[in-house]
Amino acid sequence: MIHVINPGLETTVQDTGRIGFYEVGMPPSGAMDKYSYTAGNLLVGNNESAASLEITYLGPELEFQEDTIIAVTGGEIPPKINGESVPMWEALEIKAGDKLSFDFVKQGARVYLAVAGGIDVPEIMNSRSTYTLCGIGGLNGGKLQVNDKLEVGNEKIRDVKPGTRIADHLIPSFDKHHEIRVVLGLCSYRLTEESKDRFFSIDWKVTPEANRVGYRFKGERLNFVEREQPFGAGSNPSNVVDLGYPIGSIQVPDGVEPIALLNDAVTGGGYATIATIISADLNKLGQVKTNETVRFVSVDIDEALAARNEVKEKLAEIKQNLSK
């Protein structure tokens, strides 16, 4: 159905993720920006969990071998059909033989290509998502390659007319500076009060080590409270007895550079996790590029839940608008 002429920098098959296997060391993978991913599926009439293509920084060139409907959502990596610019966040008609390509990234870091019916690859642990570190899921366990062939599935649940568009107020905007909300803990008690204050008061720069596993930030050294390390913890003050790492948890190995652990990260270990990014802002972090800056903002659990509900309400509004 879809022939990969050029795979782009990193294009992988992703869905809602491999949920329910965290305790055995399997991270969820799945779309980094779930809001944009879900909106794309809704635009083409798919089940919300249908597999799509996640495209990072530099888009692929794809040839479609059948008529279909597609949508491109997420950051601003402008799409083209047969060399002509086409809009994002809109259902687009594709004819057999059409070629989809992308311009250079302008804002954000990732876009999602939803195809009516979804991308059909084998399910591994109840998900089609690609986990490249273990080589499972997706197409052959990795990012797309030249001359790959993608099949389209049967996840389409309703018809959508070409030109159907998501309302402007439901389309996120992207900048080069980002406020990312976090809930303090689990091990924030290990930081000195001064370092805790500094963590929230400076702008952190995203280093080139920013991918689906995690984002590393450069700013200044954070200091840990001195103590005699407990049995089972490493000798460095940033070490604790091994614990589970929530998706979005932030650790600071040796106090040097904070690392936010994301969809493909290890599920546990022995570094103190000082804060956890709220689920609503994981979508936002997935659109942050290298050399952009982040300011972390402390919120409580009630604010985090309210933000999550706000995302759900926006998606419900999109769904309702598209069903009219």
Buried (B, 14 or more C-beta within 10 A) or exposed (E): BBBBBBBBEBBBBBBBBBBEBBEEEBBBBBBBBBBBBBBBBBBBBBBBBBBBBBBBBBBBBBBBBEEBBBBBBBBBBBBBBEEEEBEBBBBBBBEEEBBBBBEEBEBBBBBBBBBBBBBBBEEBBEBBBBBBBBEBBBBBBBBBEEEBEBEBBEBBEEEBEEEBBBEEEBBBEBEEEBEBBBBBBBBBEBBBEEBBEBBEEBEBBBBEBBBBBBBBBBBEEBBBEEEEEEEEBBEBBBBBEEBEBBBBBBBBBEBBBBBBBBBBBEBBBBBBBBBBBBBBBBBBBBBBBBEBBBEBEBBEEEBBBEBBEEBEEBBEBBEEBBEE
